[in-house]
Every structure is written in structure tokens, then in C-alpha cells.
């Protein structure tokens, strides 16, 4: 091995995900394990993990190379962190990968002199060939490196065709006490669609490759056997091939994996689900589904190249709600050509059905996307991409572009308006959902319909923090315990 010891670092990007096990470096670590490469991990998103602790980790583990997995958000902080590592350990090599590197490519090494190598798209084999030393640096596909002539990219590596051959993350090198019980699952890679705003095809490619149902459920069962029950499918296109999803459901049922709470909270395409599929998924434990609606207007959807229609969106939303799913809808504010009237259609769609979460985001132009080229060529960007990629969270009311039909102040107003219009609707939907679920549980315990409905109503009450309601809950708990025993 050219580099015998590797430290994989999850770069800091967003405190929202600080308690979720990082699957990216989880995959890389497991892959290196399978190839006999000594490695360890460090996650800067864990609140208790400081910069000094990372430097101490490096000093204790003494890796030959440190690999940072980066998102674009907060990338300047991570550049500075890599610079600190370089200053303290000048002879050690530093590599960077992840969505930011795959999107920005050579610019990353040009902007951060501390980085020796960049890994683009799928990193498993690129990293292995780099640390093994079996190939010349110039021959490693997917690698960015420095030469006397400047920063060079060796070209894209062919996509991995058989994902089943990759070992799934077991997270044995992570301190599980730092994380929630939720496990992220990736059952496929790639997105074949052409949405103008989406950077996924830059970060992971347009070629869609999926794992077999057996492989997916093997991973699920591994963590199930160790006590996990909550799983989030983070695929960009989990339901693209319906037969595969049916296969996953059948295998879960065959293995008798009970009490699961499964989510597709990263979002699925509305035109790739139907009643039968959602019903089958619900039977084996799927409880939450996110839908990337983007807009309630067909003309706007067409401008975004969404390749779907409002009719398809509505059908999927209604079906999921009717089946009792927790439904989250994702909308974008301010697409090219969108007007206030178009935007209001999105808000009306969000409150037409009993969805439990309605999320509205400012449209963010990622570099090297069609949307970015459009915004930049028309001088619609409000800041340089170097600025907004670093600190531009779509969760805040800070627009990234302005168009004649939807200027800056209107975008800010739209953000506030969307949440004010949907908040009460969502609150009522959550109470009704909670009541319905509790009622079903009580009926399963043998309580009659009227009493079950009364008790469920109290449990679902939005006055859950009041002394009266808390007292009623305690009394009801005693009553139910006695009723169940008898």
C-alpha cells in the first residue's frame, strides 16, 4: 500500500443532521475494510467533536492520508479546517470528495491549496486505487490532482454496475451513542431525469443503478438484529422501478421483520407511485413519504423540466393521505417565469389535502446546472455562487435569485406567506392523524368505537402540555393498563 492508514472525516455542513450516522464515509470505511486497508473515522458534525479533537485523532492514529467528505454548505469552514490539518501535519496527504467536489471539480483544488487530491462521483474504487499505489496518479479515473502544469482531472470513472458487491455500512468504527437510532439506507444511485435545478446528476451521475431487494433487506436486517427499527431510504429515486420495491416489501415480510418504521423522506417522484404500491409498502412498515411537487402549476413544472404534471402530483398526494401516510410536500419558490399567481397555486395545493408537512424553499442555482446558466446569463443572481453555496441554507428566508416576474421582496413575502397559510392546516392535519392512529390502536385492544374515539381525541389534543390533559392521560393510562390485563 502506498498509504497504509486512512482517516475518513465527515466535514461539518449542517447541525440539522448532526445526529444521523453519515452513510457516505460509512460506505468508504466498509469498502476499505473489505480490501484490508487500515482506516478510522471522525465526524465533525457531532456536537461534541471539536477541531482540536480531530487534530488529536490525527496525531494518535497517524494516518498517511486524510479524506474529507464535503457538502457545499459551509465549504469555506472545511477548507480552513483542511488548511489547519496541513499546517500541523505538513507531510500528510489530504483528499476531498463528496457532493461539493463532484459539483465544482477542479475549482476545489484551485481554491484550497491544502488539498492534494479530489475524488469525483463514486469514491470507492478511486480512493482504493489512490491509497494502493498500484496505478500511476495520472491513470486513476475519477481523480483530480496537481501537476507542474496545474490542476488536472483524469476523467470520469465508469459507474459501478453491481452495487450488491459493495459492502454496506455497519458503522462499527462510530460511537453509536453520538447518533439517533435512525439508519439511512441507499438502495440505488443516480438520477436519469433532467430537472434544471437539481445537482444530483452532478454529484452522483444520471446513470440509475439499483441494488437487488435481497441486498437491501440484508442491510436492513443487519441493523434490525441489533435493535434498530427506524430506517430512512435516502435514494433520489427509490420507487423508479416498482417491481424492485415490491421485491423489497416481499422480502421484509418473508423474513418476519416486524415493528418497522420506514421512511422515504428524501422524496420520491409522484409519477412513480400508485395506490397498489403504496398500500403494499404500508403493509410492511412504510409510514412516511416525501413528494417533490415543486409547483402547483403545469407551466412552471414544464419550465423546470420536471417531466410530471399537477394531476399526477395530486393523485399521489391524495392516495398517500388516504392510506394514512405521513406526507411531506416539497415546493420551490421563484422558478423561471413563475408569477405570484402561479405560486399561490402551490400554496393551495399544499392545503388541499391533509399533509403533515409542507416545506417551501427558495430556488437555489447550483453551478453547472441549467438553472444556474440561465440565472447567470440573465444577471438574475443576487450574490456570487461562492458566497451562497457556503452559507445559503434553503431553510432560511434568503432568496438566491430575482426574476422580473418574481423580484426579491416578493420572494421573501412568498416564503412567509406559504408558512403562515399552511401552518394552521398542517396543525389540524397532525391532530387528526394522531387521533386516527390512536383510535386504531385502541380498537385493536378491544375498546368500542365511541370510547376509543373519545380517548384518541384527548391524546391527539393540541393542548398536550396543559395540566388537565396530562392528568387525563395519566388516568387513561391506568385505565387502559387494567383493561388490557383483564
PEDA-V597524 format. One record per residue. N is the residue number from 1. D_CENTER is the distance of its C-alpha to the mean C-alpha in whole Angstrom. Layout:
((N | D_CENTER) (N | D_CENTER))
This chain:
((1 | 34) (2 | 34) (3 | 31) (4 | 32) (5 | 29) (6 | 26) (7 | 24) (8 | 20) (9 | 18) (10 | 15) (11 | 16) (12 | 15) (13 | 13) (14 | 12) (15 | 14) (16 | 11) (17 | 9) (18 | 13) (19 | 13) (20 | 10) (21 | 12) (22 | 11) (23 | 10) (24 | 11) (25 | 15) (26 | 15) (27 | 15) (28 | 18) (29 | 20) (30 | 20) (31 | 21) (32 | 24) (33 | 25) (34 | 26) (35 | 28) (36 | 30) (37 | 28) (38 | 28) (39 | 25) (40 | 24) (41 | 20) (42 | 20) (43 | 17) (44 | 18) (45 | 15) (46 | 17) (47 | 19) (48 | 23) (49 | 22) (50 | 24) (51 | 25) (52 | 28) (53 | 27) (54 | 25) (55 | 28) (56 | 30) (57 | 28) (58 | 29) (59 | 32) (60 | 32) (61 | 30) (62 | 32) (63 | 30) (64 | 31) (65 | 28) (66 | 24) (67 | 21) (68 | 18) (69 | 15) (70 | 14) (71 | 12) (72 | 14) (73 | 14) (74 | 17) (75 | 18) (76 | 21) (77 | 21) (78 | 20) (79 | 23) (80 | 25) (81 | 24) (82 | 25) (83 | 28) (84 | 29) (85 | 28) (86 | 30) (87 | 33) (88 | 33) (89 | 33) (90 | 35) (91 | 35) (92 | 32) (93 | 29) (94 | 26) (95 | 23) (96 | 20) (97 | 17) (98 | 13) (99 | 12) (100 | 15) (101 | 17) (102 | 17) (103 | 17) (104 | 20) (105 | 22) (106 | 25) (107 | 25) (108 | 23) (109 | 26) (110 | 28) (111 | 27) (112 | 26) (113 | 30) (114 | 28) (115 | 26) (116 | 28) (117 | 26) (118 | 22) (119 | 20) (120 | 19) (121 | 16) (122 | 17) (123 | 18) (124 | 20) (125 | 23) (126 | 23) (127 | 23) (128 | 26) (129 | 28) (130 | 28) (131 | 29) (132 | 31) (133 | 33) (134 | 35) (135 | 34) (136 | 35) (137 | 32) (138 | 33) (139 | 33) (140 | 29) (141 | 27) (142 | 23) (143 | 25) (144 | 26) (145 | 29) (146 | 32) (147 | 35) (148 | 39) (149 | 38) (150 | 34) (151 | 31) (152 | 30) (153 | 28) (154 | 29) (155 | 27) (156 | 24) (157 | 24) (158 | 24) (159 | 21) (160 | 21) (161 | 23) (162 | 22) (163 | 19) (164 | 21) (165 | 23) (166 | 20) (167 | 20) (168 | 17) (169 | 16) (170 | 19) (171 | 18) (172 | 22) (173 | 22) (174 | 20) (175 | 21) (176 | 20) (177 | 21) (178 | 19) (179 | 16) (180 | 15) (181 | 16) (182 | 13) (183 | 12) (184 | 9) (185 | 10) (186 | 10) (187 | 13) (188 | 13) (189 | 13) (190 | 14) (191 | 14) (192 | 18) (193 | 18) (194 | 19) (195 | 17) (196 | 19) (197 | 16) (198 | 13) (199 | 13) (200 | 11) (201 | 15) (202 | 16) (203 | 13) (204 | 13) (205 | 16) (206 | 17) (207 | 19) (208 | 17) (209 | 18) (210 | 17) (211 | 18) (212 | 21) (213 | 21) (214 | 23) (215 | 20) (216 | 17) (217 | 20) (218 | 21) (219 | 18) (220 | 18) (221 | 21) (222 | 21) (223 | 19) (224 | 21) (225 | 24) (226 | 23) (227 | 23) (228 | 19) (229 | 19) (230 | 15) (231 | 12) (232 | 9) (233 | 9) (234 | 5) (235 | 8) (236 | 8) (237 | 12) (238 | 12) (239 | 15) (240 | 17) (241 | 20) (242 | 21) (243 | 23) (244 | 21) (245 | 19) (246 | 22) (247 | 23) (248 | 20) (249 | 22) (250 | 25) (251 | 24) (252 | 23) (253 | 26) (254 | 28) (255 | 27) (256 | 28) (257 | 24) (258 | 25) (259 | 23) (260 | 20) (261 | 17) (262 | 14) (263 | 11) (264 | 10) (265 | 8) (266 | 5) (267 | 9) (268 | 12) (269 | 15) (270 | 18) (271 | 20) (272 | 19) (273 | 19) (274 | 23) (275 | 25) (276 | 26) (277 | 22) (278 | 21) (279 | 24) (280 | 23) (281 | 20) (282 | 21) (283 | 24) (284 | 22) (285 | 20) (286 | 17) (287 | 17) (288 | 14) (289 | 13) (290 | 11) (291 | 13) (292 | 13) (293 | 16) (294 | 17) (295 | 20) (296 | 23) (297 | 25) (298 | 26) (299 | 27) (300 | 24) (301 | 22) (302 | 25) (303 | 25) (304 | 21) (305 | 22) (306 | 19) (307 | 22) (308 | 22) (309 | 24) (310 | 24) (311 | 26) (312 | 23) (313 | 21) (314 | 23) (315 | 24) (316 | 21) (317 | 20) (318 | 24) (319 | 23) (320 | 20) (321 | 22) (322 | 25) (323 | 24) (324 | 23) (325 | 19) (326 | 17) (327 | 16) (328 | 14) (329 | 14) (330 | 13) (331 | 16) (332 | 17) (333 | 20) (334 | 22) (335 | 22) (336 | 25) (337 | 28) (338 | 27) (339 | 29) (340 | 29) (341 | 30) (342 | 27) (343 | 25) (344 | 27) (345 | 26) (346 | 23) (347 | 24) (348 | 26) (349 | 24) (350 | 21) (351 | 24) (352 | 26) (353 | 24) (354 | 24) (355 | 20) (356 | 19) (357 | 16) (358 | 16) (359 | 14) (360 | 16) (361 | 15) (362 | 17) (363 | 17) (364 | 16) (365 | 18) (366 | 17) (367 | 20) (368 | 21) (369 | 19) (370 | 22) (371 | 21) (372 | 22) (373 | 25) (374 | 26) (375 | 25) (376 | 27) (377 | 30) (378 | 31) (379 | 30) (380 | 28) (381 | 26) (382 | 26) (383 | 26) (384 | 25) (385 | 22) (386 | 23) (387 | 23) (388 | 20) (389 | 17) (390 | 18) (391 | 18) (392 | 17) (393 | 14) (394 | 14) (395 | 14) (396 | 18) (397 | 21) (398 | 21) (399 | 22) (400 | 21) (401 | 24) (402 | 27) (403 | 29) (404 | 32) (405 | 31) (406 | 28) (407 | 29) (408 | 28) (409 | 29) (410 | 29) (411 | 25) (412 | 25) (413 | 27) (414 | 25) (415 | 22) (416 | 24) (417 | 26) (418 | 23) (419 | 22) (420 | 25) (421 | 26) (422 | 23) (423 | 23) (424 | 27) (425 | 26) (426 | 22) (427 | 24) (428 | 27) (429 | 24) (430 | 23) (431 | 27) (432 | 27) (433 | 25) (434 | 25) (435 | 29) (436 | 29) (437 | 27) (438 | 29) (439 | 32) (440 | 31) (441 | 31) (442 | 34) (443 | 36) (444 | 35) (445 | 37) (446 | 40) (447 | 40) (448 | 41) (449 | 40) (450 | 41) (451 | 41) (452 | 37) (453 | 36) (454 | 38) (455 | 36) (456 | 33) (457 | 34) (458 | 34) (459 | 31) (460 | 29) (461 | 31) (462 | 30) (463 | 32) (464 | 31) (465 | 32) (466 | 35) (467 | 38) (468 | 39) (469 | 36) (470 | 36) (471 | 39) (472 | 39) (473 | 36) (474 | 38) (475 | 41) (476 | 39) (477 | 37) (478 | 41) (479 | 42) (480 | 39) (481 | 40) (482 | 43) (483 | 43) (484 | 40) (485 | 43) (486 | 46))
